[in-house]
């Protein structure tokens, strides 16, 4: 048996002391003292060296090829372990894929996301590969589903406040058709139900449930089109970023695109924008000039007035003469960009896009009522931990996904009675806090209006700053890198 030699240089003991302090502080923060059983490994690495952790160094002079290979393996393994723990507990990178938060966060922004702001979660899925969210580039799953750990969040520096920009796991991403990421599974089921709700009353639960069951059956029968349908654990669902506009216990409502929280008008961020139809006098707009006044030209599109004449008339637009509409563009504008665009000489008319009642896109909860749309929604109460609701037919439709999908219960509604976890019940008390998330680009954002509440279990972190920004509308040699956005505050 190898004799243990504790006579080591002072530098080895100093290194051990530093790593011991880090290790102990981490254990106190996590609150799991079982980690102490790993301390002998740290002690062995620096002092006893019973296990030959760096055995490959002996080949430095005798076999340089083997030495080089193991040097790289050692560096890669250390880097992967370090990245795994850094991404779990401290921070991670996130790239903005859509214009949902234009102009605050732009497509192509790379964000430094702090896990410590709201407190990092203990991983639900501990056996996963770092650097990828749920799938390797070649399509293979990047995690092992078992074991699954229960939700636990460590203490953070702050709590979510109204107006915060938040990164979170997509709640409706629990069930995923592998060949279809958009729309989400639940919207896809509704669209495949063959049902269109065009009445003025609220839908009964029996009809609501039948529609969704029919849609699920149809979607599952189309595996060749949508692929295998899988379940993803909470921490392996896609990451989204939105602005929190509703906190637990608050009531949100939209009236004519104006957001109200608990009956008071919500103070929007400066970059909030809406879609407008812009009519010219027959001349085409200069795309470069649009870009200069802050308009995302990647989402500027032309409208065919011949096929949309009825809609154009309903929202208040008029042809210039004898049916000649000129050029009509659809684009998202902030208040500032709207004022600048109105100064353009060739502009004849600018009208905010509206949803025609009864023909709106799918809205949460599906398919509850045709009276709600992206601009007129609610009122809807946001659940908070410890608060209770009556299990009425209406409330079950509104909160079924929270009760069943996010809090792990079974729920049925039969003969006018709610059956919760196999027993008749008249009320339900929520386990978690929930949040209402919306994009600043109000007419081009798939947010809580489409898929509902965000549970506290899904909160990932808070974007701190932009560390890189690439403009999708510009070539590399024409200013693709937006230098002015480097290290910019992510919430301004």
C-alpha positions in Angstrom: 0.0 0.0 0.0 1.3 3.4 -1.0 2.6 5.4 2.0 0.7 8.7 2.4 3.1 11.7 2.5 1.7 14.9 4.0 5.0 16.8 3.6 4.0 19.0 0.7 5.1 22.5 -0.4 3.4 25.5 1.1 1.9 26.3 -2.3 0.0 22.9 -2.3 -1.5 23.7 1.1 -2.4 27.2 0.0 -4.2 25.8 -3.1 -6.0 23.3 -0.9 -7.1 26.1 1.5 -8.5 28.2 -1.3 -10.4 25.3 -2.8 -11.6 24.2 0.6 -13.0 27.6 1.3 -14.8 27.7 -2.1 -16.1 24.2 -1.5 -17.4 24.9 2.0 -19.1 28.2 0.9 -20.7 26.4 -2.0 -22.1 23.6 0.3 -23.5 26.2 2.7 -25.2 28.1 -0.2 -26.6 24.9 -1.7 -27.6 23.5 1.7 -26.7 20.0 0.8 -24.1 18.6 3.2 -23.9 15.3 1.4 -21.4 17.1 -0.8 -18.9 16.9 2.1 -18.3 13.2 1.1 -16.5 14.5 -2.0 -14.0 16.5 0.0 -11.4 13.6 0.2 -11.1 13.9 -3.6 -10.1 17.5 -3.3 -7.6 16.6 -0.5 -6.2 13.8 -2.6 -5.7 16.0 -5.7 -3.6 18.5 -3.8 -2.0 16.6 -0.9 -2.1 12.8 -0.7 -2.2 12.0 -4.5 -3.3 8.4 -3.9 -5.1 8.4 -7.2 -2.7 9.3 -10.1 -4.8 12.2 -11.4 -1.9 13.5 -13.6 -0.4 10.1 -14.6 0.0 11.3 -18.2 2.6 13.9 -17.2 5.2 11.0 -16.9 5.1 10.6 -20.7 6.3 14.2 -21.3 9.8 13.0 -22.3 9.1 9.4 -23.4 5.9 9.6 -25.5 5.1 13.2 -26.6 2.0 12.0 -28.7 0.4 10.3 -25.7 1.4 13.3 -23.5 -0.3 15.8 -25.9 -3.5 13.7 -26.2 -4.0 13.4 -22.5 -3.1 17.1 -22.0 -6.0 18.0 -24.3 -8.3 15.5 -22.7 -7.5 16.8 -19.2 -8.1 20.4 -20.3 -11.3 19.6 -22.1 -12.7 17.6 -19.2 -11.8 20.3 -16.7 -13.4 23.0 -19.0 -16.6 20.9 -19.4 -17.0 20.4 -15.6 -16.3 24.1 -15.0 -18.8 25.2 -17.6 -21.4 22.8 -16.2 -21.2 24.3 -12.7 -20.9 27.9 -14.0 -23.9 27.5 -16.2 -25.9 25.9 -13.4 -25.1 28.2 -10.6 -23.6 31.5 -11.8 -24.4 32.6 -15.4 -24.9 31.5 -18.9 -25.0 32.9 -22.4 -28.3 33.6 -24.3 -28.8 34.8 -27.9 -31.8 36.8 -28.8 -33.5 34.8 -31.7 -36.6 37.0 -32.4 -37.7 40.6 -32.3 -40.0 40.1 -29.4 -38.2 42.7 -27.2 -37.2 45.2 -30.0 -36.0 47.9 -29.4 -34.7 47.0 -25.9 -33.1 43.8 -27.0 -32.4 43.3 -30.7 -32.2 40.1 -32.8 -28.5 39.1 -32.7 -27.8 40.3 -29.2 -25.8 37.9 -27.0 -26.7 38.3 -23.3 -24.9 37.6 -20.1 -27.6 36.0 -18.0 -27.1 36.0 -14.2 -28.4 32.9 -12.4 -27.6 34.6 -9.0 -30.1 37.5 -9.4 -33.2 35.4 -8.6 -31.3 32.4 -7.2 -30.1 29.4 -9.3 -32.2 26.3 -9.4 -30.8 22.9 -8.3 -31.0 21.1 -11.7 -34.1 18.9 -12.3 -32.0 16.9 -14.8 -28.5 16.5 -13.3 -27.2 14.1 -16.0 -26.9 16.5 -19.0 -24.2 17.7 -21.3 -23.1 21.3 -20.9 -23.2 23.9 -23.7 -26.4 22.6 -25.3 -29.9 23.0 -24.0 -31.6 19.7 -24.9 -30.3 18.4 -28.2 -26.9 17.8 -29.8 -26.4 19.4 -33.3 -26.8 15.9 -34.9 -30.3 15.5 -33.3 -29.5 13.3 -30.3 -30.9 14.1 -26.9 -28.2 15.7 -24.7 -29.5 14.6 -21.3 -30.6 11.5 -19.4 -34.1 11.8 -17.9 -33.4 9.9 -14.8 -32.9 10.8 -12.0 -35.2 13.8 -11.8 -34.7 16.0 -8.8 -37.5 18.1 -7.3 -37.6 21.8 -7.7 -35.4 23.8 -5.3 -34.1 27.3 -5.7 -31.1 28.7 -3.9 -31.2 32.2 -2.3 -30.5 35.0 -4.8 -29.7 38.7 -4.6 -33.1 39.9 -5.7 -36.7 39.0 -6.5 -38.6 39.5 -9.8 -40.1 42.9 -10.0 -42.6 44.4 -12.5 -40.8 45.5 -15.6 -37.8 43.1 -15.2 -36.6 41.3 -18.3 -36.5 37.6 -17.4 -35.1 34.5 -19.1 -37.2 31.4 -18.4 -37.9 27.9 -19.7 -40.8 27.9 -22.1 -43.8 26.5 -20.1 -45.7 25.1 -23.1 -42.5 23.3 -24.2 -43.2 20.4 -21.9 -44.6 18.4 -24.8 -42.8 18.8 -28.1 -43.3 17.4 -31.6 -39.6 17.0 -32.7 -40.3 18.3 -36.3 -42.4 21.3 -35.2 -41.2 23.9 -32.7 -43.7 26.6 -33.8 -46.5 26.7 -32.9 -46.3 24.9 -29.6 -47.9 21.5 -29.0 -51.1 22.9 -27.4 -51.7 25.4 -30.2 -51.0 22.7 -32.8 -53.7 20.5 -31.2 -56.2 23.3 -31.2 -55.5 24.1 -34.9 -55.9 20.4 -35.8 -59.2 20.1 -33.9 -61.1 21.4 -36.9 -63.0 23.8 -34.6 -63.4 27.5 -34.9 -65.0 29.3 -32.0 -67.1 32.2 -33.4 -69.8 32.6 -30.7 -70.0 35.3 -28.1 -70.4 33.1 -25.1 -67.7 31.4 -22.9 -67.0 27.8 -23.9 -68.2 25.1 -21.6 -65.5 22.8 -20.2 -67.0 19.7 -21.8 -66.8 21.3 -25.3 -63.3 22.7 -24.5 -62.0 19.3 -23.4 -63.5 17.5 -26.4 -61.9 19.9 -28.8 -58.5 19.5 -27.3 -58.8 15.7 -27.1 -59.7 15.6 -30.8 -56.8 17.9 -31.7 -54.3 15.7 -29.7 -55.6 12.6 -31.5 -55.1 14.2 -34.9 -51.6 15.5 -34.1 -50.4 12.2 -32.8 -51.7 10.5 -36.0 -49.4 12.7 -38.1 -46.0 11.5 -36.9 -44.6 11.6 -40.4 -45.3 15.3 -40.5 -44.6 16.4 -36.9 -42.2 13.7 -35.8 -42.1 11.9 -32.5 -43.8 13.7 -29.6 -41.7 13.8 -26.5 -41.8 15.2 -23.0 -39.1 17.5 -21.8 -38.2 18.1 -18.1 -38.5 21.7 -16.9 -34.8 22.7 -17.1 -34.5 21.2 -20.6 -37.3 23.2 -22.2 -36.3 25.9 -24.6 -35.2 29.3 -23.1 -37.3 32.3 -23.7 -36.8 36.0 -22.8 -39.6 38.4 -22.1 -40.5 41.3 -19.8 -42.5 40.6 -16.6 -45.6 42.7 -16.6 -47.7 40.8 -14.1 -46.6 39.5 -10.7 -48.2 36.8 -8.5 -51.6 37.9 -7.2 -52.1 40.7 -9.7 -54.8 41.0 -12.4 -53.8 41.9 -15.9 -56.0 43.2 -18.7 -55.5 44.6 -22.2 -58.0 47.2 -23.6 -57.3 48.5 -27.1 -53.7 47.4 -26.8 -53.2 49.3 -23.5 -52.0 47.1 -20.6 -53.6 47.5 -17.2 -52.4 45.8 -14.0 -54.8 45.8 -11.1 -56.9 48.4 -12.9 -54.0 50.9 -13.4 -52.3 51.6 -16.7 -48.9 49.8 -16.9 -45.9 52.1 -17.5 -44.4 50.7 -20.7 -40.7 50.6 -21.5 -39.6 53.2 -24.0 -39.1 50.6 -26.7 -42.6 49.2 -26.8 -43.9 49.0 -30.4 -46.9 48.0 -32.4 -47.6 47.0 -36.0 -48.7 49.7 -38.4 -49.8 49.7 -42.0 -48.0 52.5 -43.8 -49.4 53.7 -47.1 -47.3 55.8 -49.6 -48.4 58.0 -52.5 -47.1 55.4 -55.0 -43.4 55.7 -54.3 -41.5 52.9 -52.5 -39.9 53.5 -49.1 -36.1 53.6 -48.8 -35.2 50.6 -46.6 -31.9 52.1 -45.6 -33.6 55.2 -44.3 -36.0 53.0 -42.3 -33.0 51.2 -40.7 -31.5 54.6 -39.8 -34.5 55.6 -37.7 -34.4 52.3 -35.8 -37.0 50.3 -37.7 -36.1 46.5 -37.9 -36.2 46.2 -41.7 -36.1 42.4 -41.5 -39.7 42.5 -40.5 -40.9 45.1 -43.0 -43.2 43.5 -45.5 -45.4 44.7 -48.4 -49.2 44.2 -48.3 -51.2 43.2 -51.4 -54.2 45.7 -51.3 -56.1 43.7 -53.8 -56.4 40.6 -51.5 -56.8 42.6 -48.3 -59.0 45.5 -49.4 -61.9 44.5 -47.1 -59.5 44.4 -44.1 -57.9 47.7 -45.0 -61.3 49.3 -45.2 -62.4 47.9 -41.9 -59.4 49.4 -40.1 -59.9 52.8 -41.7 -57.6 52.9 -44.6 -58.8 54.4 -48.0 -57.5 54.1 -51.5 -55.9 57.2 -53.1 -58.2 57.3 -56.1 -60.4 54.8 -58.1 -59.2 51.8 -56.1 -55.5 52.7 -56.4 -54.0 52.0 -52.9 -50.4 52.8 -53.7 -47.8 50.9 -51.8 -48.8 49.6 -48.4 -46.2 48.3 -45.9 -46.6 46.4 -42.6 -43.9 47.3 -39.9 -43.4 47.5 -36.2 -43.0 51.1 -34.9 -42.1 52.7 -31.6 -43.7 56.0 -30.8 -40.5 57.7 -31.7 -40.1 55.9 -35.0 -43.8 56.7 -35.8 -43.2 60.4 -35.4 -40.1 60.3 -37.6 -41.9 58.3 -40.3 -44.8 60.7 -40.4 -42.3 63.4 -41.5 -41.5 61.5 -44.7 -43.0 63.3 -47.7 -44.2 60.2 -49.5 -46.3 58.9 -46.6 -50.0 59.3 -47.2 -51.5 57.4 -44.2 -50.4 55.3 -41.2 -52.9 53.1 -39.3 -52.3 50.7 -36.4 -53.1 47.1 -37.3 -56.2 45.8 -35.6 -57.7 42.3 -35.0 -61.1 41.8 -36.5 -63.4 40.3 -33.8 -63.9 36.6 -34.1 -60.9 36.0 -36.4 -58.0 36.4 -34.0 -55.1 34.0 -33.7 -55.1 31.3 -30.9 -55.1 32.9 -27.5 -54.6 31.3 -24.0 -56.5 29.4 -22.7 -57.3 27.5 -25.9 -60.1 27.7 -27.1 -61.8 29.6 -24.3 -63.5 32.6 -26.0 -63.3 34.6 -29.2 -63.7 37.8 -27.2 -60.0 37.9 -26.2 -57.2 38.8 -28.6 -53.7 40.2 -28.6 -55.1 43.8 -28.0 -58.1 43.0 -25.8 -57.5 40.4 -23.2 -58.8 39.5 -19.8 -59.2 40.5 -17.0 -57.2 37.5 -15.8 -55.9 36.9 -12.2 -52.3 35.6 -11.8 -51.9 32.7 -9.3 -49.7 33.2 -6.2 -48.3 30.5 -3.9 -50.8 29.8 -1.0 -53.7 31.5 -2.7 -56.9 29.5 -3.5 -59.5 29.5 -6.2 -62.9 27.8 -6.4 -62.9 24.9 -8.9 -65.7 26.3 -11.0 -66.0 25.3 -14.7 -64.6 28.7 -15.8 -61.6 28.6 -13.4 -60.7 25.0 -14.4 -60.4 26.1 -18.1 -58.3 29.1 -17.0 -56.0 27.4 -14.5 -56.1 23.7 -15.5 -52.6 23.8 -17.1 -51.2 25.3 -13.8 -52.8 22.7 -11.6 -52.1 19.7 -13.8 -49.0 20.4 -15.9 -47.0 22.6 -13.5 -48.1 21.4 -10.1 -48.5 17.6 -10.9 -52.1 17.0 -10.1 -54.9 15.2 -11.9 -58.1 17.1 -12.5 -61.4 16.3 -14.1 -64.8 18.0 -14.3 -67.8 15.6 -14.4 -71.5 16.3 -13.8 -70.7 19.8 -12.5 -68.1 18.7 -10.0 -64.3 18.9 -9.9 -62.4 15.7 -9.2 -58.9 16.6 -7.9 -56.5 13.7 -7.5 -59.4 11.3 -7.5 -61.4 13.1 -4.9 -64.3 15.6 -5.2 -63.1 19.1 -4.4 -64.5 22.6 -4.5 -61.2 24.6 -4.2 -57.5 24.4 -5.0 -54.5 26.1 -3.3 -51.5 26.9 -5.6 -48.0 25.6 -4.7 -46.1 28.1 -6.8 -46.0 31.8 -7.8 -46.7 32.6 -11.4 -45.8 35.5 -13.7 -47.2 37.1 -16.8 -44.6 37.7 -19.5 -44.9 39.9 -22.6 -42.7 41.2 -25.4 -42.2 44.9 -26.0 -42.9 44.2 -29.7 -46.5 43.7 -28.8 -47.8 42.6 -32.2 -44.9 40.3 -33.0 -44.4 38.4 -29.7 -45.4 34.9 -28.8 -45.9 35.5 -25.1 -48.2 34.8 -22.2 -51.2 35.9 -24.2 -50.6 32.8 -26.4 -49.4 30.2 -23.9 -50.3 31.5 -20.4 -48.5 31.8 -17.0 -44.8 31.2 -16.3 -44.4 29.3 -13.0 -41.5 30.2 -10.6 -40.1 26.7 -11.3 -39.3 27.8 -14.9 -37.4 31.0 -14.0 -33.8 30.8 -15.3 -32.2 34.2 -14.6 -31.9 37.9 -15.4 -30.1 39.3 -18.4 -27.4 41.7 -17.1 -25.7 43.1 -20.2 -25.1 42.6 -24.0 -21.6 41.3 -24.6 -22.0 40.9 -28.4 -24.5 42.2 -31.0 -24.8 41.2 -34.6 -27.2 43.0 -37.0 -29.1 40.5 -39.1 -30.0 43.2 -41.6 -26.4 44.2 -42.4 -23.5 42.4 -44.1 -20.2 41.8 -42.3 -18.3 44.5 -44.1 -21.1 47.1 -43.8 -21.4 47.3 -40.0 -22.8 43.9 -38.9 -21.2 44.2 -35.5 -23.1 46.8 -33.5 -20.2 48.1 -31.4 -22.5 50.6 -29.6 -24.4 47.8 -27.9 -21.3 46.2 -26.4 -21.7 45.9 -22.6 -25.0 47.8 -22.8 -27.5 47.3 -19.9 -29.9 44.6 -21.0 -32.9 46.4 -19.6 -32.5 49.7 -21.3 
